[in-house]
Amino acid sequence: MRWLLLIISFTFYAYAFAFNPNDEKKIAVLRHFDIPASFLNDPYLNDMYVEQKRDCTQNGFANSPENADILIPMLTSLISQSDLPSEFLFVALAESGLDTLSTSSQGAGGIWQFMAGTGRLHGLKITSYVDERRDHLKSTRAAITYLSQLHRQFGKWYLAIIAYNCGDGRLSKAIRKAGSNDLSILANPNKGYIPPESRRYIRKIIALALLASDQVFLEQIQYDHLIGVASENPIATVYLPEGEDINHIAAVLEMPKKKMLLLNTHLKRGITPPSKDMYPVYIPEDKLELFRQTYRTKALKGYFVMHRTKAGESLAMVSKQYDVPTGAIRVENMMGDRDELSSNRSIKIPINRGFIRHASLDQPQSGETKISVVKLYNSAIEQLKAKNLFIKSKTKEDEEIKVSD
């Protein structure tokens, strides 16, 4: 009997100290969640820590190395630009394991596991062509906004996480019933204030964050280059017209179709949706320059006009004038999402056949040849001569050239 008690005591001792509860790094992790250091002594958290350490040793933090290499730097970059603590990376990991095709039994989808109604509420489109819950960038920004709102509502980051899982109404009811918002009380399994899934959920996120604070463990599972390392977003956004095939973009960029599909799982049919505006599609950041050099849309290929900007003229104004999406103008002039026009700048406007049929005049710049204008419009020099009887090799500034009836 005495030996049995010793064995039980030893087992409890080993169990109680799955990690060092006095480790300053681990205490700092809890502080980032607004959780007191005493919660490190929670036996159920210890249990979860052991479970997650075993799973991560076998499989890593994500469902595949490829997903981790692409999505963890993206998530880290976007979260670092928000008011969320960096540990909120593990909310996405707990939600989906970064399985881009993950769908819960309740119908939640994407790496942040948004329900359809919640996704729409936060600006994510769900149609027969797209499901933006699976748009990695848009869904991450929506999740950041949602979690920030919950934090403002409840005042504690751990409460925001619980509400993200079970809903703010359910959590508010639990706090009223418990008479406290203390985590050790709310997550007490003997009281049942919050659902069992939510109790497991908050402990899983904390356990994953605690594991990530162990540099030796990260090196052991070869995640030390991904987690806790500041990095730039490896995903670039480009804008494409309706009906553009992702497989075609992969071929243009000389990259595997599988990787393009991984970046664009929100495109249900593998093509951009019908729309007047250009639709954002994601490519690797290191392929952006190649895209700018080689990609041309089928509809706009070969048809351009040069436009000189005026003081106070915005990209939206130019877009409206030529009936061309702003995204198309940005692509052709290698402008970033936030770049604005400066005055007296010459920019290239991709135009369609319909615009050429309705545009009667073009004003060439000083010294510009008639032939260069012909090339811009993809017209024959004979056609241009027929409309300009006194055509010369050079034109003067403000001289008009007729290019269509």
C-alpha positions as CSV (number, residue, x, y, z in Angstrom):
1,M,0.0,0.0,0.0
2,R,2.8,2.3,0.9
3,W,4.5,1.6,-2.4
4,L,1.3,2.3,-4.3
5,L,1.0,5.7,-2.6
6,L,4.5,6.5,-3.6
7,I,3.8,5.5,-7.2
8,I,0.7,7.6,-7.3
9,S,2.5,10.6,-5.7
10,F,5.3,10.3,-8.3
11,T,2.8,10.1,-11.2
12,F,1.0,13.2,-9.9
13,Y,4.3,15.1,-9.5
14,A,5.4,14.3,-13.1
15,Y,1.9,15.2,-14.3
16,A,1.8,18.5,-12.4
17,F,5.0,19.7,-13.9
18,A,4.6,18.9,-17.6
19,F,6.3,22.4,-17.9
20,N,8.0,24.7,-15.4
21,P,5.2,26.9,-14.0
22,N,7.8,29.4,-12.9
23,D,9.2,29.8,-16.4
24,E,9.2,33.6,-17.2
25,K,8.6,33.0,-20.9
26,K,5.5,31.0,-20.2
27,I,4.2,33.5,-17.7
28,A,4.7,36.2,-20.3
29,V,2.6,34.2,-22.8
30,L,-0.3,34.1,-20.3
31,R,0.1,37.8,-19.6
32,H,-0.4,38.4,-23.3
33,F,-3.7,36.7,-23.1
34,D,-4.6,38.7,-19.9
35,I,-4.4,35.4,-17.9
36,P,-2.8,35.4,-14.4
37,A,0.4,33.3,-14.0
38,S,-1.5,31.0,-11.5
39,F,-3.3,29.4,-14.4
40,L,-0.1,27.6,-15.3
41,N,-1.0,25.3,-12.3
42,D,-4.3,24.3,-13.9
43,P,-4.2,20.5,-14.2
44,Y,-6.3,20.4,-17.4
45,L,-3.9,22.9,-19.1
46,N,-1.0,20.6,-18.2
47,D,-3.0,17.7,-19.7
48,M,-3.6,19.7,-22.9
49,Y,0.1,20.7,-23.1
50,V,1.2,17.1,-23.0
51,E,-1.4,16.2,-25.7
52,Q,-0.4,19.0,-28.0
53,K,3.3,18.4,-27.5
54,R,2.9,14.8,-28.6
55,D,0.8,15.9,-31.6
56,C,3.2,18.6,-32.7
57,T,6.2,16.3,-32.3
58,Q,4.6,14.0,-34.8
59,N,2.9,16.4,-37.2
60,G,4.1,20.0,-36.5
61,F,1.8,22.9,-35.9
62,A,0.0,22.8,-39.3
63,N,-1.6,20.0,-41.3
64,S,1.2,20.2,-43.9
65,P,4.7,21.7,-44.2
66,E,3.8,23.5,-47.4
67,N,0.8,25.2,-45.7
68,A,2.9,26.2,-42.8
69,D,5.7,27.7,-45.0
70,I,3.2,29.9,-46.8
71,L,0.5,30.7,-44.3
72,I,2.4,31.1,-41.0
73,P,4.5,34.1,-42.3
74,M,1.3,35.6,-43.8
75,L,-0.6,35.3,-40.5
76,T,2.4,36.6,-38.5
77,S,2.7,39.6,-40.8
78,L,-0.9,40.6,-40.7
79,I,-1.3,40.0,-37.0
80,S,1.8,42.2,-36.3
81,Q,0.0,45.1,-38.0
82,S,-3.0,44.8,-35.7
83,D,-3.6,45.3,-32.0
84,L,-3.7,41.5,-31.4
85,P,-0.9,39.8,-29.5
86,S,1.4,37.7,-31.7
87,E,0.1,34.6,-29.9
88,F,-3.2,34.9,-31.8
89,L,-1.5,33.0,-34.6
90,F,-2.5,29.9,-32.5
91,V,-6.2,30.8,-32.8
92,A,-6.0,29.9,-36.5
93,L,-3.9,26.9,-35.8
94,A,-6.4,25.6,-33.2
95,E,-9.3,26.3,-35.5
96,S,-8.1,24.5,-38.6
97,G,-4.5,23.4,-38.3
98,L,-4.1,25.6,-41.5
99,D,-6.1,23.1,-43.5
100,T,-7.3,25.4,-46.3
101,L,-10.1,23.0,-47.2
102,S,-11.3,22.4,-43.7
103,T,-15.0,22.4,-43.1
104,S,-16.5,21.7,-39.6
105,S,-19.6,19.6,-39.0
106,Q,-21.5,22.8,-38.4
107,G,-20.4,24.2,-41.8
108,A,-17.7,26.6,-40.7
109,G,-15.0,27.0,-43.3
110,G,-11.5,28.4,-44.0
111,I,-8.4,28.7,-41.8
112,W,-10.4,30.9,-39.3
113,Q,-13.5,28.6,-39.5
114,F,-16.1,31.3,-40.1
115,M,-19.7,30.3,-40.3
116,A,-21.4,31.6,-43.4
117,G,-23.5,34.2,-41.5
118,T,-20.6,35.5,-39.5
119,G,-18.4,35.7,-42.6
120,R,-21.0,37.8,-44.5
121,L,-21.4,40.0,-41.4
122,H,-17.7,40.8,-41.6
123,G,-17.7,41.5,-45.4
124,L,-16.8,38.0,-46.8
125,K,-18.6,37.2,-50.0
126,I,-20.1,33.7,-50.5
127,T,-21.4,33.0,-54.0
128,S,-21.4,30.2,-56.5
129,Y,-18.0,31.5,-57.7
130,V,-16.2,32.5,-54.5
131,D,-16.2,31.7,-50.8
132,E,-14.1,34.4,-49.2
133,R,-14.0,32.5,-45.9
134,R,-11.3,30.6,-47.7
135,D,-9.6,33.8,-48.9
136,H,-6.6,33.7,-46.6
137,L,-5.9,37.4,-46.5
138,K,-9.5,38.6,-46.4
139,S,-10.6,36.1,-43.8
140,T,-7.5,36.9,-41.6
141,R,-8.4,40.6,-41.8
142,A,-12.0,39.8,-40.9
143,A,-10.9,37.6,-38.0
144,I,-8.6,40.3,-36.7
145,T,-11.5,42.8,-36.8
146,Y,-13.9,40.4,-35.1
147,L,-11.5,39.5,-32.3
148,S,-10.6,43.2,-31.7
149,Q,-14.4,43.9,-31.4
150,L,-14.8,41.1,-28.9
151,H,-11.8,42.4,-26.9
152,R,-13.4,45.8,-26.7
153,Q,-16.7,44.2,-25.6
154,F,-15.2,41.9,-22.9
155,G,-12.0,43.7,-21.9
156,K,-9.8,40.6,-21.8
157,W,-8.1,38.8,-24.7
158,Y,-8.9,35.3,-23.3
159,L,-12.6,36.3,-23.2
160,A,-12.4,37.4,-26.8
161,I,-11.1,34.0,-27.7
162,I,-13.8,32.2,-25.8
163,A,-16.5,34.4,-27.4
164,Y,-15.0,33.7,-30.9
165,N,-15.6,30.0,-30.2
166,C,-19.0,30.0,-28.5
167,G,-20.5,33.4,-29.3
168,D,-20.6,36.6,-27.3
169,G,-24.2,36.0,-26.1
170,R,-23.3,32.6,-24.7
171,L,-20.2,34.0,-22.9
172,S,-22.1,37.0,-21.5
173,K,-24.7,34.5,-20.0
174,A,-21.9,32.4,-18.6
175,I,-20.2,35.4,-16.9
176,R,-23.5,36.5,-15.4
177,K,-24.2,32.9,-14.1
178,A,-20.7,32.6,-12.6
179,G,-20.6,36.1,-11.2
180,S,-17.1,36.3,-12.5
181,N,-15.1,36.5,-15.7
182,D,-12.0,34.8,-14.2
183,L,-10.8,32.0,-16.5
184,S,-10.2,29.4,-13.7
185,I,-13.9,29.8,-12.8
186,L,-15.4,30.0,-16.3
187,A,-13.3,27.0,-17.5
188,N,-14.0,24.9,-14.5
189,P,-15.4,21.6,-15.9
190,N,-17.3,20.9,-12.7
191,K,-19.3,24.1,-13.1
192,G,-20.1,23.9,-16.8
193,Y,-20.4,27.7,-17.3
194,I,-19.0,27.5,-20.8
195,P,-19.4,24.6,-23.2
196,P,-16.9,21.7,-23.0
197,E,-15.7,22.6,-26.6
198,S,-14.8,26.1,-25.4
199,R,-13.0,24.9,-22.3
200,R,-10.9,22.7,-24.5
201,Y,-10.5,25.4,-27.1
202,I,-9.0,28.1,-24.9
203,R,-6.7,25.6,-23.2
204,K,-5.5,24.3,-26.6
205,I,-4.6,27.8,-27.8
206,I,-2.7,28.5,-24.6
207,A,-0.9,25.1,-24.8
208,L,0.2,25.8,-28.4
209,A,1.4,29.2,-27.5
210,L,3.3,27.8,-24.5
211,L,5.0,25.2,-26.7
212,A,6.0,27.9,-29.1
213,S,7.8,29.7,-26.3
214,D,10.2,26.7,-26.1
215,Q,13.0,27.4,-28.6
216,V,14.5,23.9,-28.1
217,F,11.2,22.3,-29.0
218,L,10.7,24.6,-32.1
219,E,14.2,23.6,-33.3
220,Q,13.4,19.9,-32.7
221,I,10.3,20.0,-34.9
222,Q,12.0,22.4,-37.3
223,Y,9.6,25.3,-36.9
224,D,12.1,27.7,-35.4
225,H,12.4,29.6,-38.8
226,L,8.6,30.2,-38.9
227,I,7.3,30.9,-35.4
228,G,8.4,33.9,-33.4
229,V,10.3,35.3,-36.4
230,A,9.3,38.6,-37.9
231,S,8.8,38.2,-41.6
232,E,7.2,39.9,-44.6
233,N,4.0,38.6,-46.1
234,P,5.1,36.2,-48.8
235,I,1.8,36.6,-50.7
236,A,1.2,39.4,-53.3
237,T,-2.2,40.6,-54.6
238,V,-2.8,41.1,-58.3
239,Y,-6.0,42.1,-60.0
240,L,-7.5,40.0,-62.8
241,P,-10.6,40.4,-65.0
242,E,-13.6,38.1,-64.9
243,G,-13.2,34.5,-66.1
244,E,-9.4,34.4,-65.7
245,D,-8.3,30.8,-65.1
246,I,-5.9,30.1,-62.2
247,N,-4.3,27.4,-64.2
248,H,-3.4,30.0,-66.9
249,I,-1.8,32.2,-64.2
250,A,0.2,29.2,-62.9
251,A,1.5,28.6,-66.4
252,V,2.5,32.3,-66.9
253,L,4.4,32.2,-63.6
254,E,6.0,28.9,-64.3
255,M,4.8,27.4,-61.0
256,P,2.9,24.3,-60.0
257,K,-0.9,24.5,-60.3
258,K,-1.2,23.0,-56.8
259,K,0.5,26.0,-55.2
260,M,-1.7,28.5,-57.1
261,L,-4.7,26.6,-55.9
262,L,-3.4,26.6,-52.3
263,L,-3.2,30.4,-52.5
264,N,-6.6,30.8,-54.0
265,T,-8.9,28.2,-52.4
266,H,-11.6,30.8,-52.3
267,L,-12.2,30.5,-56.1
268,K,-14.6,27.6,-56.2
269,R,-14.4,27.1,-59.9
270,G,-10.7,28.0,-60.4
271,I,-11.7,31.2,-62.2
272,T,-12.3,34.8,-61.2
273,P,-16.0,35.6,-60.8
274,P,-18.2,37.7,-63.2
275,S,-17.7,41.3,-62.2
276,K,-17.2,44.8,-63.6
277,D,-14.2,45.3,-61.4
278,M,-11.0,43.4,-61.4
279,Y,-10.9,40.6,-58.8
280,P,-7.9,40.1,-56.4
281,V,-5.9,36.9,-56.9
282,Y,-2.9,35.8,-54.9
283,I,0.6,34.8,-56.1
284,P,3.9,34.4,-54.4
285,E,5.6,37.7,-53.7
286,D,8.7,36.6,-55.4
287,K,6.7,36.0,-58.6
288,L,5.3,39.6,-58.8
289,E,7.9,41.0,-61.1
290,L,7.5,38.1,-63.5
291,F,3.7,38.6,-63.5
292,R,4.2,42.3,-64.3
293,Q,6.5,41.5,-67.2
294,T,4.6,38.6,-68.8
295,Y,0.9,38.8,-68.0
296,R,-1.7,40.3,-70.3
297,T,-5.4,39.8,-70.2
298,K,-7.0,38.3,-73.3
299,A,-9.6,41.1,-73.5
300,L,-7.1,44.0,-73.2
301,K,-4.0,42.6,-74.9
302,G,-2.4,45.2,-77.2
303,Y,-4.8,48.1,-76.6
304,F,-3.4,51.0,-74.7
305,V,-3.6,54.8,-74.3
306,M,-1.1,57.0,-72.6
307,H,-2.7,59.4,-70.2
308,R,-0.9,62.4,-68.5
309,T,-2.3,63.1,-65.1
310,K,-3.5,66.5,-63.9
311,A,-3.2,68.1,-60.5
312,G,-5.8,66.7,-58.1
313,E,-6.7,63.8,-60.4
314,S,-7.3,60.5,-58.7
315,L,-7.0,56.9,-60.0
316,A,-10.7,56.6,-59.5
317,M,-11.3,59.6,-61.8
318,V,-9.0,58.1,-64.5
319,S,-10.7,54.7,-64.2
320,K,-14.1,56.3,-64.7
321,Q,-12.9,58.4,-67.7
322,Y,-11.7,55.3,-69.6
323,D,-14.2,52.8,-68.2
324,V,-11.2,50.6,-67.0
325,P,-11.0,49.0,-63.5
326,T,-8.4,50.7,-61.2
327,G,-6.8,47.3,-60.7
328,A,-6.0,47.0,-64.4
329,I,-4.3,50.4,-64.3
330,R,-2.3,49.5,-61.3
331,V,-1.1,46.3,-62.9
332,E,0.0,48.0,-66.1
333,N,1.9,50.7,-64.2
334,M,3.2,48.5,-61.5
335,M,1.5,50.5,-58.8
336,G,0.9,49.1,-55.3
337,D,-2.5,49.0,-53.6
338,R,-1.8,52.3,-51.8
339,D,0.1,54.2,-54.5
340,E,-1.6,57.4,-55.6
341,L,-1.2,59.4,-58.7
342,S,1.1,62.4,-58.9
343,S,0.4,65.3,-61.3
344,N,2.0,65.4,-64.8
345,R,2.7,61.7,-64.8
346,S,2.4,59.6,-67.9
347,I,0.6,56.4,-67.3
348,K,-0.5,53.5,-69.5
349,I,-4.3,52.8,-69.7
350,P,-5.3,49.4,-71.0
351,I,-8.5,49.9,-73.0
352,N,-11.0,47.6,-74.7
353,R,-12.3,47.5,-78.3
354,G,-15.5,49.1,-77.2
355,F,-13.7,52.2,-75.9
356,I,-11.7,52.5,-79.1
357,R,-15.0,52.4,-81.2
358,H,-16.4,55.3,-79.1
359,A,-13.2,57.3,-78.6
360,S,-12.8,59.7,-81.6
361,L,-9.7,61.7,-80.8
362,D,-6.3,61.2,-79.2
363,Q,-3.9,64.0,-78.3
364,P,-0.3,62.8,-78.7
365,Q,2.5,64.2,-76.6
366,S,5.2,66.5,-78.1
367,G,7.5,64.6,-80.4
368,E,5.4,61.5,-80.5
369,T,5.2,59.8,-83.9
370,K,2.0,58.8,-85.6
371,I,3.4,55.3,-85.8
372,S,3.7,55.1,-82.0
373,V,0.0,56.1,-81.7
374,V,-0.9,53.4,-84.3
375,K,0.9,50.8,-82.2
376,L,-0.9,51.9,-79.0
377,Y,-4.2,51.4,-80.8
378,N,-3.0,48.3,-82.6
379,S,-4.3,49.9,-85.9
380,A,-2.9,49.8,-89.4
381,I,-0.9,52.9,-90.6
382,E,-3.1,53.0,-93.8
383,Q,-6.3,53.3,-91.7
384,L,-4.8,56.2,-89.7
385,K,-3.7,58.0,-92.9
386,A,-7.2,57.7,-94.3
387,K,-8.5,59.7,-91.3
388,N,-5.6,62.2,-91.3
389,L,-5.0,63.4,-94.9
390,F,-2.1,65.6,-94.0
391,I,-0.3,63.0,-91.8
392,K,3.3,63.8,-91.0
393,S,6.0,61.7,-89.4
394,K,5.9,63.8,-86.2
395,T,3.1,65.6,-84.3
396,K,3.1,68.6,-82.2
397,E,1.9,68.8,-78.6
398,D,-2.0,69.2,-78.5
399,E,-2.3,68.2,-82.2
400,E,-5.3,65.9,-82.6
401,I,-5.2,62.5,-84.4
402,K,-8.4,60.8,-85.4
403,V,-8.2,57.1,-84.6
404,S,-11.8,56.0,-85.2
405,D,-15.2,57.0,-86.6
